[in-house]
């Protein structure tokens, strides 16, 4: 029958195209999975954040799937060039609409690969400071000393002046003593207090010395280093220990005072 012959010809002609497209697509899916696993294993050996590793491995899979899809459509007789042109125009429109998101994405990759800071380090930037707790593709999260979280868009970080304290911070304490104080004894007592506090780092060595000769007191500056996590705790412990030990040693911490003389004109 002519109708059956035409149907057979149609099935033979287009059936092989559909079968070829299916084989190409399935092969692309398998290749994408294999490439994703291989990329993930390689990234696991790199110094990167886990979300970044996952994103990069998924990106590799998506790229391979896109090529496999276009190849499968080509097997079906679909003209790829107009499709690519349409995708390009649509991509341009989406890019213009998502400029902020894309700039955060590019800045995120810049931060990840240049590593101006790492998780666990203390940084100060754009008038805020805190411990880095997460580095994402679009933003960086800091833990402020008051335990609140600060979320910085990555595009705001790149190109700005960044102060990275690392994993240690230096305390800057001061205490005033009277002019009649035995300074050698006072300085030795301060160094002893620092040596007895387990949160004070031995290396770098604490810096202790006379920083100012004021109107009513001699100022002793105390600048030890401690880990980022112990900064507030050690600061409080040292201030308390200095007050208590100075009182016990009868080292006077004078109040600010001014001497006023009344001169008679008579």
Secondary structure, DSSP 8 states (H G I E B T S, - for coil): -HHHHHHHHHHHHHHHHHHHHHHHHHHHHHHHHHHHHHHHHHHHTSS--HHHHHHHHHHHHHHHHHHHHHHHHHHTT--HHHHHHHHHHHHHHHHHHTHHHHHHHHHHHHHHHH-SS-TT-EEEETTEEEEEEEE-SSEEEEE-TTS-EEEEEHHHHTTS--EEEETEEE--EEEEE-TTS-HHHHHHHHHHHHHH-TTB-SSS--EEEEEEE-SS-EEEEEE-EEEGGGHHHHHHHHHHHHHHHHHHTT----------------
